[in-house]
Structure formats: C-alpha cells, structure tokens
Amino acid sequence: MTHVPTEPEAPATEPADPRGAQAIANDVVARVLARAGTARSDGETVHAAHDGDQLDLEERSALRRVAGLSTELDDVTEVEYRQLRLEKVVLVGLYAGGEAASREAEVSMRELAALAETAGSEVLDGLLQRRQKPDPGTYLGSGKAAELAGVVRDVGADTVVVDGELAPSQRRALEDVIKVKVVDRTALILDIFAQHAKSKEGKAQVELAQLEYLLPRLRGWGESMSRQAGGQVGGAGAGMGSRGPGETKIELDRRRIRNRMAKLRREIAAMKPARETKRLSRKRHAIPAVTIAGYTNAGKSSLLNALTGTGVLVENALFATLDPTVRRSRTEDGRVYTLADTVGFVRHLPHQLVEAFRSTLEEVGDADLLLHVVDASHPDPEGQIAAVREVLAEIPGIDDVHEIVVLNKADVADPEVVGRIQRRERNTAVVSAHSGEGIAELRARIAAELPRPGVEIDVVIPYSRGDLVHRVHEHGDIDHTEHVATGTLVRGRVDEQLAAELSRAALAAS
C-alpha cells in the first residue's frame, strides 16, 4: 500500500512538474517498494568459483536480526538488556520538485531501502514529499507528520527511516507525533557498521562514531532522567563540602559517554603504530601497494577474489566489508605487490565515520595505485563516483596516487552507460568480477602502472646468498641471469636498499 501526501500548489519559483507532484511521488515510491526485499536475499548473492568457500558468510548470517524480539530500551544506559528484532519500517524522503529531482530522490530512496534491509529490517511502505527544504520543526511539517502517523498505524510499522540527517529536535518532535521510533540515514549506516565490524580496531572505530552521534541526541524518558544524585554523594561520612545539587541522570550519561569516547580515541591511537609497522615493512621491502576503493556494493571484494583467488567475504549487501583486507599477488613477470580491500563509501557518509575511520583510510593515501571500483549497472554511476571522490579528497596524499576507474558488472551493465563513463574518465578498465571478463586485461594494466625499481645492477651474487637472488626475482626487474663460477650474474633493476645489499654481498665475496 502506497501513501503519498497531497501537495499544495507549487510556488512560481519551483520547477514545474508536468505530471503533478502526487503522480511523480506515487511512481517513485511504487518503484522503490517493488525492489524492496532484494538487498540481502540469498538468491541475489551469486558467487563465482574464485570466491572460495565463503566460510565467513554463515557467521554473518547468524548475526541477522530475527522476528519476534524487541530492540526497545527502557533506559538508554541499560545496554545489557538490548535485544534484537526484525524491525518493520516506513521510508520517508523529500524532493525539491521536477523530474530530475524525482529521479535523484528515487535513487536515494532505493539505497535507503537497501540500507534498511541490510540492517535487518523489512520495508513496508514509503512516503515522498515535494518540499524545497525540510521543516525546522518536524522535518515534514505538522500536517504531513500527522499523515505519516496514519501510514505507520495502517501498515503496523514500528520504525520510520528518514532519508536525511535529522537534528535532535526534529527527531524528538517527529517521534512525539507518530509515536514510534524515528531513525535517520546516519543512524542507519552506523547500525550496519556496528553489526559488521569484526576486528578490535573496527569495533572501536564504530563505537566511537556511534557515541559521537548519540551524545547530542540523548533524550530523557520520564522521571528517571531527572533524578539527582545530591546530598552525600560521596558516601556515608564524606563530610562537609560533599553535598550539592548533584547531577541529573542525563548529565551523568553524557559524562560517561565523553569518558568512553576519550578511552576509545586512546585505544585507536594505540593501534595505529602496529598498522604503520606493517606498512613500513612493505615499503622497506619495496613491495608496491594497490588499494581497491569505491562505493559500497560495487563489487570490490569480488574483484579482490578475481585478482587473487583468496575467497574473502562477498555478499549482496551494503557495507559487507568494514575491516581492510590485504592480500599478496604477482604480476605476470613475477613481481610481488599487495592488494588492499577497503570499506565502501556511500552518499552522505556520516562525518563521524569518516573521522573514526581516518586511520584506516590512510591506507588509500599510501598506495602506489588506486583501483576505483564503480558499479556500471547502477542507475547513477556518476553520482557514486562523485560521492567516493568527495570522501577520498579528505585523505592526505591522495592527489599523488594514480587512479584506474574500474567499471565492474560489465556483464549486466548498459553498454551506452559504460561508453558514457569512459568518455568522461581518462583512465578506465571494463570488467566483470563475476564472469571474469576483462580481469586478465586489468592484471596487465596493474603490472604496467606499478612503480618499477630505479637502480641498474650488473652484479655477481655469491651462491651462498640465494636469499638475495630470490628477492631480486620477487621485487626487481631482471633482464639477464647467468650462472658463473663465483655465483649468479644478474643484470636488471632493483630498489636502492636491495641494490646496496647486493653491492655489499658482492664485495664480501671478492
């Protein structure tokens, strides 16, 4: 059942809607609802042979929310009593007016539906309103908020998901009208991150982002939040000077949250050196680094599997990958390089997450080559490219990283769309990680664009230093090898550090 608000006549300054706002909104919501239920269907996740056994997928599925359990909390501090449930949601969006704005609203609401389903919810209905800007009170305006309350009541929903970021006052005002929980886009993305984070660092980053979002949005429920810890708060016998008005419960919660945030920041900072040590080790051994980045669900993990055959988790869901995965691979001529799969981006990625994941995103800035993966079959691939680059622009050193725009899912994409993007982007590769189309060509492009060693060598390596010969084969460009009486003659190019070691070994043997 689709509920669409009846709109007043648009002001003269608004773009004209030839078919009328109600008809446009009707069509958008109907198309969004027609696709609901596909975001995390098992039938929609089709694995290729190079995806491996997908052992992590069973563990991920076991964490899904289940029907019949409640997520409501009597008190926001009693987190240990939280339970999981399959929430039933109604989507809410705004558009400024006109066909172009309605198309943008449809893409955004489709993504919102996929986000809600990835978080474990069931999308029941949607409401799209034409409005130049959100109402400062209830986001929708009092009349439309009352209409939304009727929609929620009719379909039996327990949550409303708004396609935008709500101010704390807007969320409270809207909840007061519709009498169910209201979640905005930011809170929904944070919830998905919280479900999918696996590593210690990833969990700490997500919790920090959640607390930063929660702090200004704490809300008192009834009298419990206004209780004060006054009088002898220091305990019996604390003496004079210990009595005072005390703190309200909400103030106490805020102080606890700030203390927890400070602790998490210290923990994340303490984890950074370990990652930097691994990164420096790769640099010391002159191992080139390739980073895979892109929009969520664009097929980054599938591409990593296609290039390396490592079998990392692949799922047709948004933000399936949160923790960076680094794998080794080789070029056709034997040079070793690393491939790193990173967290996916999304339109309006919460700034709290960008800040919390900044240390992880620095992997992108330190790469020698960036594979920017784009879902070429998406309705708005150019919008995805722009959203990814908006986040990448905040990463130090990203301007120096060479980029290949990898147009993935070519087997199901419109050739006209692929051609349009190729004309706009200077450096592209067209592939299908699922079918294998274009993967061999992409491997060759990676090999050609990786940095090559710059020091010429013509040296005889003693037979006792086979380890050095092995390193030259792994990390250098070899033009000629020959076994002579005193060792292995090697001509080619290596990095400065390896060249120095070879020179010392040759001198020691002479």
ZIDA-V165666 format. One record per residue. N is the residue number from 1. PHI is phi as a letter, one per 40 degrees, with the letter a starting at -180 (none if undefined). PSI is psi in whole degrees, -180 to 180 (* if undefined). BURIAL is 1 if it has 9 or more other C-alpha atoms within 8 Angstrom, else 0. Layout:
n=N phi=PHI psi=PSI burial=BURIAL
n=N phi=PHI psi=PSI burial=BURIAL
This chain:
n=1 phi=none psi=127 burial=0
n=2 phi=b psi=128 burial=1
n=3 phi=b psi=121 burial=1
n=4 phi=b psi=129 burial=1
n=5 phi=c psi=146 burial=1
n=6 phi=c psi=125 burial=0
n=7 phi=c psi=146 burial=1
n=8 phi=c psi=162 burial=0
n=9 phi=c psi=135 burial=0
n=10 phi=c psi=144 burial=0
n=11 phi=c psi=161 burial=0
n=12 phi=c psi=-25 burial=0
n=13 phi=c psi=-17 burial=0
n=14 phi=c psi=151 burial=0
n=15 phi=c psi=143 burial=0
n=16 phi=c psi=143 burial=0
n=17 phi=b psi=103 burial=1
n=18 phi=d psi=-36 burial=0
n=19 phi=c psi=-3 burial=0
n=20 phi=g psi=145 burial=0
n=21 phi=c psi=-39 burial=1
n=22 phi=c psi=-42 burial=1
n=23 phi=c psi=-41 burial=0
n=24 phi=c psi=-48 burial=1
n=25 phi=c psi=-39 burial=1
n=26 phi=d psi=-49 burial=1
n=27 phi=c psi=-43 burial=0
n=28 phi=c psi=-50 burial=1
n=29 phi=c psi=-40 burial=1
n=30 phi=c psi=-42 burial=1
n=31 phi=c psi=-39 burial=0
n=32 phi=c psi=-46 burial=1
n=33 phi=c psi=-31 burial=1
n=34 phi=c psi=-30 burial=0
n=35 phi=c psi=-9 burial=0
n=36 phi=c psi=146 burial=1
n=37 phi=g psi=0 burial=1
n=38 phi=b psi=-13 burial=0
n=39 phi=c psi=-35 burial=1
n=40 phi=b psi=29 burial=1
n=41 phi=c psi=136 burial=1
n=42 phi=d psi=-34 burial=0
n=43 phi=c psi=-21 burial=0
n=44 phi=c psi=-19 burial=1
n=45 phi=c psi=96 burial=1
n=46 phi=b psi=119 burial=0
n=47 phi=c psi=145 burial=0
n=48 phi=c psi=169 burial=0
n=49 phi=c psi=-35 burial=0
n=50 phi=c psi=-4 burial=1
n=51 phi=c psi=-11 burial=1
n=52 phi=g psi=-158 burial=1
n=53 phi=c psi=-15 burial=0
n=54 phi=f psi=49 burial=1
n=55 phi=c psi=-30 burial=0
n=56 phi=c psi=-19 burial=0
n=57 phi=c psi=-38 burial=1
n=58 phi=c psi=-41 burial=0
n=59 phi=c psi=-42 burial=0
n=60 phi=c psi=-44 burial=1
n=61 phi=c psi=-31 burial=0
n=62 phi=c psi=-20 burial=0
n=63 phi=c psi=0 burial=0
n=64 phi=c psi=147 burial=0
n=65 phi=c psi=151 burial=1
n=66 phi=b psi=154 burial=0
n=67 phi=c psi=150 burial=0
n=68 phi=g psi=-3 burial=0
n=69 phi=b psi=152 burial=1
n=70 phi=b psi=146 burial=0
n=71 phi=b psi=-2 burial=0
n=72 phi=c psi=146 burial=0
n=73 phi=b psi=134 burial=1
n=74 phi=c psi=-29 burial=0
n=75 phi=a psi=129 burial=0
n=76 phi=c psi=-19 burial=0
n=77 phi=c psi=-14 burial=0
n=78 phi=c psi=62 burial=1
n=79 phi=c psi=-26 burial=0
n=80 phi=c psi=-15 burial=0
n=81 phi=c psi=4 burial=0
n=82 phi=c psi=137 burial=1
n=83 phi=b psi=164 burial=0
n=84 phi=b psi=151 burial=1
n=85 phi=a psi=161 burial=1
n=86 phi=c psi=106 burial=1
n=87 phi=c psi=148 burial=1
n=88 phi=b psi=119 burial=1
n=89 phi=b psi=155 burial=1
n=90 phi=b psi=132 burial=1
n=91 phi=c psi=144 burial=1
n=92 phi=b psi=132 burial=1
n=93 phi=a psi=165 burial=1
n=94 phi=b psi=152 burial=1
n=95 phi=a psi=151 burial=1
n=96 phi=c psi=-24 burial=1
n=97 phi=h psi=146 burial=1
n=98 phi=g psi=158 burial=1
n=99 phi=c psi=-42 burial=0
n=100 phi=c psi=-45 burial=0
n=101 phi=c psi=-35 burial=1
n=102 phi=c psi=-35 burial=1
n=103 phi=c psi=-42 burial=1
n=104 phi=c psi=-41 burial=0
n=105 phi=c psi=-37 burial=1
n=106 phi=c psi=-45 burial=1
n=107 phi=c psi=-43 burial=1
n=108 phi=c psi=-41 burial=1
n=109 phi=c psi=-33 burial=1
n=110 phi=c psi=-44 burial=1
n=111 phi=c psi=-38 burial=0
n=112 phi=c psi=-41 burial=1
n=113 phi=c psi=-42 burial=1
n=114 phi=c psi=-39 burial=1
n=115 phi=c psi=-46 burial=1
n=116 phi=c psi=-42 burial=1
n=117 phi=c psi=-36 burial=1
n=118 phi=c psi=-34 burial=1
n=119 phi=c psi=-8 burial=1
n=120 phi=h psi=23 burial=1
n=121 phi=b psi=166 burial=1
n=122 phi=b psi=122 burial=1
n=123 phi=c psi=118 burial=1
n=124 phi=c psi=-36 burial=1
n=125 phi=a psi=174 burial=1
n=126 phi=a psi=157 burial=1
n=127 phi=b psi=122 burial=1
n=128 phi=b psi=127 burial=1
n=129 phi=b psi=135 burial=1
n=130 phi=c psi=120 burial=1
n=131 phi=a psi=134 burial=1
n=132 phi=c psi=-39 burial=0
n=133 phi=a psi=154 burial=0
n=134 phi=c psi=148 burial=1
n=135 phi=c psi=131 burial=0
n=136 phi=c psi=-20 burial=0
n=137 phi=c psi=-65 burial=0
n=138 phi=b psi=15 burial=1
n=139 phi=g psi=-44 burial=1
n=140 phi=c psi=-19 burial=1
n=141 phi=g psi=153 burial=1
n=142 phi=c psi=-40 burial=0
n=143 phi=c psi=-46 burial=0
n=144 phi=c psi=-30 burial=1
n=145 phi=c psi=-40 burial=1
n=146 phi=c psi=-39 burial=1
n=147 phi=c psi=-41 burial=1
n=148 phi=c psi=-39 burial=1
n=149 phi=d psi=-38 burial=1
n=150 phi=c psi=-41 burial=1
n=151 phi=c psi=-47 burial=1
n=152 phi=d psi=-43 burial=1
n=153 phi=c psi=-42 burial=0
n=154 phi=c psi=-40 burial=0
n=155 phi=c psi=-8 burial=0
n=156 phi=g psi=32 burial=0
n=157 phi=c psi=155 burial=1
n=158 phi=b psi=-2 burial=1
n=159 phi=a psi=142 burial=1
n=160 phi=b psi=131 burial=1
n=161 phi=b psi=120 burial=1
n=162 phi=c psi=133 burial=1
n=163 phi=c psi=71 burial=1
n=164 phi=i psi=180 burial=0
n=165 phi=b psi=124 burial=0
n=166 phi=c psi=140 burial=1
n=167 phi=c psi=153 burial=0
n=168 phi=d psi=-40 burial=0
n=169 phi=c psi=-36 burial=0
n=170 phi=c psi=-42 burial=1
n=171 phi=c psi=-44 burial=1
n=172 phi=c psi=-44 burial=0
n=173 phi=c psi=-40 burial=1
n=174 phi=c psi=-41 burial=1
n=175 phi=c psi=-37 burial=1
n=176 phi=c psi=-30 burial=0
n=177 phi=c psi=-47 burial=1
n=178 phi=c psi=-13 burial=1
n=179 phi=g psi=21 burial=0
n=180 phi=b psi=171 burial=0
n=181 phi=c psi=139 burial=0
n=182 phi=b psi=129 burial=1
n=183 phi=b psi=135 burial=1
n=184 phi=c psi=177 burial=1
n=185 phi=d psi=-41 burial=1
n=186 phi=c psi=-48 burial=1
n=187 phi=c psi=-36 burial=1
n=188 phi=c psi=-45 burial=1
n=189 phi=c psi=-41 burial=1
n=190 phi=c psi=-38 burial=1
n=191 phi=c psi=-41 burial=1
n=192 phi=c psi=-44 burial=1
n=193 phi=d psi=-41 burial=1
n=194 phi=c psi=-36 burial=1
n=195 phi=c psi=-34 burial=0
n=196 phi=c psi=-16 burial=1
n=197 phi=c psi=135 burial=1
n=198 phi=b psi=-41 burial=0
n=199 phi=c psi=161 burial=0
n=200 phi=c psi=-42 burial=0
n=201 phi=c psi=-43 burial=0
n=202 phi=c psi=-43 burial=1
n=203 phi=c psi=-40 burial=1
n=204 phi=c psi=-41 burial=1
n=205 phi=c psi=-43 burial=1
n=206 phi=c psi=-43 burial=1
n=207 phi=c psi=-40 burial=1
n=208 phi=c psi=-44 burial=1
n=209 phi=c psi=-41 burial=1
n=210 phi=c psi=-43 burial=1
n=211 phi=c psi=-37 burial=1
n=212 phi=c psi=-36 burial=1
n=213 phi=c psi=-39 burial=1
n=214 phi=c psi=-36 burial=0
n=215 phi=d psi=-51 burial=1
n=216 phi=c psi=-2 burial=0
n=217 phi=b psi=8 burial=0
n=218 phi=d psi=136 burial=0
n=219 phi=b psi=135 burial=0
n=220 phi=c psi=137 burial=1
n=221 phi=b psi=106 burial=0
n=222 phi=g psi=-159 burial=0
n=223 phi=c psi=-22 burial=0
n=224 phi=c psi=-31 burial=0
n=225 phi=c psi=-12 burial=1
n=226 phi=b psi=3 burial=1
n=227 phi=c psi=143 burial=1
n=228 phi=b psi=143 burial=1
n=229 phi=c psi=72 burial=1
n=230 phi=c psi=-164 burial=1
n=231 phi=g psi=-137 burial=1
n=232 phi=c psi=71 burial=1
n=233 phi=c psi=-22 burial=1
n=234 phi=c psi=-1 burial=0
n=235 phi=h psi=170 burial=0
n=236 phi=c psi=136 burial=0
n=237 phi=g psi=12 burial=0
n=238 phi=c psi=-25 burial=0
n=239 phi=g psi=-175 burial=0
n=240 phi=c psi=151 burial=0
n=241 phi=g psi=-9 burial=0
n=242 phi=c psi=-9 burial=1
n=243 phi=c psi=141 burial=1
n=244 phi=a psi=-175 burial=0
n=245 phi=c psi=-20 burial=0
n=246 phi=g psi=-171 burial=1
n=247 phi=b psi=143 burial=1
n=248 phi=c psi=162 burial=1
n=249 phi=c psi=-36 burial=1
n=250 phi=c psi=-34 burial=1
n=251 phi=c psi=-39 burial=0
n=252 phi=c psi=-42 burial=1
n=253 phi=c psi=-43 burial=1
n=254 phi=c psi=-42 burial=1
n=255 phi=c psi=-40 burial=0
n=256 phi=c psi=-41 burial=0
n=257 phi=c psi=-44 burial=1
n=258 phi=c psi=-41 burial=0
n=259 phi=c psi=-42 burial=0
n=260 phi=c psi=-41 burial=0
n=261 phi=c psi=-41 burial=1
n=262 phi=c psi=-40 burial=0
n=263 phi=c psi=-42 burial=0
n=264 phi=c psi=-40 burial=1
n=265 phi=c psi=-39 burial=1
n=266 phi=c psi=-41 burial=0
n=267 phi=c psi=-43 burial=1
n=268 phi=c psi=-41 burial=1
n=269 phi=c psi=-36 burial=0
n=270 phi=c psi=-25 burial=0
n=271 phi=c psi=-19 burial=1
n=272 phi=c psi=-43 burial=1
n=273 phi=d psi=-35 burial=0
n=274 phi=c psi=-43 burial=0
n=275 phi=c psi=-39 burial=0
n=276 phi=c psi=-35 burial=0
n=277 phi=c psi=-44 burial=0
n=278 phi=c psi=-41 burial=0
n=279 phi=c psi=-44 burial=0
n=280 phi=c psi=-34 burial=0
n=281 phi=c psi=-42 burial=0
n=282 phi=c psi=-40 burial=1
n=283 phi=c psi=-39 burial=1
n=284 phi=c psi=-35 burial=0
n=285 phi=c psi=11 burial=0
n=286 phi=f psi=42 burial=0
n=287 phi=c psi=114 burial=1
n=288 phi=c psi=149 burial=1
n=289 phi=b psi=130 burial=1
n=290 phi=b psi=130 burial=1
n=291 phi=b psi=134 burial=1
n=292 phi=c psi=122 burial=1
n=293 phi=b psi=165 burial=1
n=294 phi=i psi=-175 burial=1
n=295 phi=c psi=152 burial=1
n=296 phi=c psi=141 burial=1
n=297 phi=g psi=22 burial=1
n=298 phi=c psi=-11 burial=1
n=299 phi=h psi=29 burial=1
n=300 phi=c psi=-46 burial=1
n=301 phi=c psi=-37 burial=1
n=302 phi=c psi=-39 burial=1
n=303 phi=c psi=-41 burial=1
n=304 phi=d psi=-44 burial=1
n=305 phi=c psi=-40 burial=1
n=306 phi=c psi=-35 burial=1
n=307 phi=c psi=-29 burial=1
n=308 phi=b psi=-19 burial=1
n=309 phi=g psi=31 burial=1
n=310 phi=c psi=-14 burial=1
n=311 phi=g psi=35 burial=1
n=312 phi=c psi=163 burial=1
n=313 phi=d psi=128 burial=1
n=314 phi=b psi=126 burial=1
n=315 phi=a psi=140 burial=0
n=316 phi=c psi=71 burial=1
n=317 phi=a psi=155 burial=1
n=318 phi=c psi=140 burial=1
n=319 phi=f psi=43 burial=1
n=320 phi=c psi=-31 burial=1
n=321 phi=b psi=123 burial=1
n=322 phi=b psi=-38 burial=1
n=323 phi=c psi=128 burial=1
n=324 phi=d psi=136 burial=1
n=325 phi=b psi=125 burial=0
n=326 phi=b psi=127 burial=0
n=327 phi=b psi=153 burial=1
n=328 phi=c psi=148 burial=1
n=329 phi=a psi=173 burial=1
n=330 phi=b psi=146 burial=1
n=331 phi=c psi=170 burial=1
n=332 phi=c psi=-31 burial=0
n=333 phi=c psi=11 burial=0
n=334 phi=g psi=-2 burial=0
n=335 phi=c psi=136 burial=1
n=336 phi=c psi=140 burial=1
n=337 phi=a psi=163 burial=1
n=338 phi=b psi=148 burial=1
n=339 phi=b psi=125 burial=1
n=340 phi=b psi=125 burial=1
n=341 phi=c psi=128 burial=1
n=342 phi=b psi=171 burial=1
n=343 phi=c psi=142 burial=1
n=344 phi=c psi=157 burial=1
n=345 phi=b psi=171 burial=1
n=346 phi=a psi=159 burial=1
n=347 phi=d psi=141 burial=0
n=348 phi=f psi=44 burial=0
n=349 phi=d psi=127 burial=1
n=350 phi=d psi=132 burial=0
n=351 phi=c psi=-27 burial=0
n=352 phi=c psi=-39 burial=1
n=353 phi=c psi=-40 burial=1
n=354 phi=d psi=-43 burial=1
n=355 phi=c psi=-46 burial=0
n=356 phi=c psi=-35 burial=1
n=357 phi=c psi=10 burial=1
n=358 phi=d psi=-42 burial=1
n=359 phi=c psi=-37 burial=0
n=360 phi=c psi=-39 burial=0
n=361 phi=c psi=-18 burial=1
n=362 phi=c psi=-20 burial=1
n=363 phi=d psi=-36 burial=1
n=364 phi=c psi=-44 burial=1
n=365 phi=c psi=-23 burial=1
n=366 phi=c psi=2 burial=1
n=367 phi=c psi=158 burial=1
n=368 phi=c psi=-25 burial=1
n=369 phi=a psi=137 burial=1
n=370 phi=b psi=123 burial=1
n=371 phi=c psi=104 burial=1
n=372 phi=c psi=101 burial=1
n=373 phi=c psi=131 burial=1
n=374 phi=b psi=136 burial=1
n=375 phi=c psi=99 burial=1
n=376 phi=c psi=-15 burial=1
n=377 phi=c psi=-3 burial=1
n=378 phi=c psi=150 burial=0
n=379 phi=c psi=-25 burial=0
n=380 phi=b psi=69 burial=0
n=381 phi=c psi=-34 burial=1
n=382 phi=c psi=-37 burial=0
n=383 phi=c psi=-37 burial=0
n=384 phi=c psi=-43 burial=1
n=385 phi=d psi=-45 burial=1
n=386 phi=c psi=-40 burial=0
n=387 phi=c psi=-40 burial=1
n=388 phi=c psi=-45 burial=1
n=389 phi=c psi=-28 burial=0
n=390 phi=c psi=-40 burial=0
n=391 phi=c psi=-43 burial=1
n=392 phi=c psi=-31 burial=0
n=393 phi=c psi=-21 burial=1
n=394 phi=c psi=-4 burial=0
n=395 phi=c psi=126 burial=1
n=396 phi=c psi=138 burial=0
n=397 phi=g psi=-1 burial=0
n=398 phi=c psi=-27 burial=1
n=399 phi=c psi=-24 burial=0
n=400 phi=c psi=-3 burial=0
n=401 phi=c psi=126 burial=1
n=402 phi=c psi=138 burial=0
n=403 phi=b psi=133 burial=1
n=404 phi=b psi=123 burial=1
n=405 phi=c psi=111 burial=1
n=406 phi=c psi=111 burial=1
n=407 phi=c psi=98 burial=1
n=408 phi=c psi=169 burial=1
n=409 phi=g psi=36 burial=1
n=410 phi=c psi=-24 burial=1
n=411 phi=c psi=-20 burial=0
n=412 phi=b psi=4 burial=0
n=413 phi=c psi=157 burial=1
n=414 phi=c psi=122 burial=1
n=415 phi=d psi=-32 burial=0
n=416 phi=c psi=-39 burial=0
n=417 phi=c psi=-44 burial=1
n=418 phi=d psi=-46 burial=1
n=419 phi=c psi=-37 burial=0
n=420 phi=c psi=-43 burial=0
n=421 phi=c psi=-38 burial=1
n=422 phi=c psi=-34 burial=1
n=423 phi=c psi=-29 burial=0
n=424 phi=c psi=-34 burial=0
n=425 phi=b psi=136 burial=0
n=426 phi=c psi=-34 burial=0
n=427 phi=b psi=97 burial=0
n=428 phi=b psi=158 burial=1
n=429 phi=b psi=136 burial=1
n=430 phi=b psi=120 burial=1
n=431 phi=a psi=167 burial=1
n=432 phi=b psi=108 burial=1
n=433 phi=c psi=-27 burial=1
n=434 phi=c psi=-49 burial=1
n=435 phi=c psi=-18 burial=0
n=436 phi=g psi=-2 burial=1
n=437 phi=c psi=128 burial=1
n=438 phi=g psi=-2 burial=1
n=439 phi=c psi=-42 burial=1
n=440 phi=c psi=-41 burial=0
n=441 phi=c psi=-38 burial=0
n=442 phi=c psi=-40 burial=1
n=443 phi=d psi=-42 burial=1
n=444 phi=c psi=-37 burial=1
n=445 phi=c psi=-42 burial=0
n=446 phi=c psi=-47 burial=1
n=447 phi=c psi=-39 burial=1
n=448 phi=c psi=-30 burial=0
n=449 phi=b psi=-5 burial=0
n=450 phi=c psi=147 burial=1
n=451 phi=c psi=140 burial=0
n=452 phi=b psi=150 burial=0
n=453 phi=d psi=148 burial=1
n=454 phi=b psi=-1 burial=0
n=455 phi=b psi=121 burial=1
n=456 phi=c psi=137 burial=0
n=457 phi=b psi=146 burial=1
n=458 phi=a psi=88 burial=0
n=459 phi=b psi=150 burial=1
n=460 phi=b psi=117 burial=1
n=461 phi=c psi=124 burial=1
n=462 phi=d psi=149 burial=1
n=463 phi=c psi=-23 burial=0
n=464 phi=c psi=-12 burial=0
n=465 phi=b psi=55 burial=1
n=466 phi=c psi=-25 burial=1
n=467 phi=c psi=-36 burial=0
n=468 phi=c psi=-38 burial=1
n=469 phi=c psi=-42 burial=1
n=470 phi=c psi=-42 burial=0
n=471 phi=c psi=-35 burial=1
n=472 phi=c psi=-41 burial=1
n=473 phi=c psi=-38 burial=1
n=474 phi=c psi=-43 burial=1
n=475 phi=b psi=-2 burial=1
n=476 phi=b psi=173 burial=1
n=477 phi=b psi=117 burial=1
n=478 phi=b psi=126 burial=1
n=479 phi=c psi=-33 burial=0
n=480 phi=a psi=136 burial=0
n=481 phi=b psi=146 burial=1
n=482 phi=a psi=136 burial=0
n=483 phi=c psi=119 burial=0
n=484 phi=b psi=-178 burial=0
n=485 phi=c psi=-37 burial=0
n=486 phi=c psi=-4 burial=0
n=487 phi=i psi=-157 burial=1
n=488 phi=b psi=118 burial=1
n=489 phi=c psi=126 burial=1
n=490 phi=b psi=129 burial=1
n=491 phi=b psi=135 burial=1
n=492 phi=i psi=-148 burial=1
n=493 phi=b psi=138 burial=1
n=494 phi=b psi=175 burial=1
n=495 phi=c psi=169 burial=1
n=496 phi=c psi=-43 burial=0
n=497 phi=c psi=-45 burial=0
n=498 phi=c psi=-36 burial=1
n=499 phi=c psi=-41 burial=1
n=500 phi=c psi=-41 burial=0
n=501 phi=c psi=-40 burial=0
n=502 phi=c psi=-40 burial=1
n=503 phi=c psi=-42 burial=1
n=504 phi=c psi=-41 burial=0
n=505 phi=c psi=-40 burial=1
n=506 phi=c psi=-40 burial=1
n=507 phi=c psi=-41 burial=0
n=508 phi=c psi=-32 burial=0
n=509 phi=c psi=-19 burial=0
n=510 phi=c psi=* burial=0
